[in-house]
Amino acid sequence: MADAQIHRHYPAIAEELFGEEAYVDRDADNWILLLHVNRFMDAYMAKHWHALRALFMREQKRMQKYRRELDKEWTCKCRFP
């Protein structure tokens, strides 16, 4: 998750979820999320990231299975036209 730099999007997502109450001081130059909002965002994004990763891993395994079947089918057709 660190490589994706998803933490850069926390303020925008938190503002959509919680409004202006997500920030310590909305009028300051550097918007800082409240501690409990930041913890929630960490947990939410980790859970979401894990769910997407699991979905992609299942899809990858399914595609590998289909590729093996297709390779086998093509190999048979090439040997016996």
Number of C-alpha atoms within 10 A of each C-alpha: 10 6 6 7 9 13 15 9 10 17 18 10 14 20 15 11 12 11 11 13 14 22 21 14 14 13 8 9 7 10 13 14 21 15 12 10 19 18 12 13 19 15 12 12 16 14 12 12 14 13 12 12 12 12 11 12 12 12 12 12 11 11 12 12 12 12 12 11 12 12 12 12 11 12 11 11 10 9 7 7 5
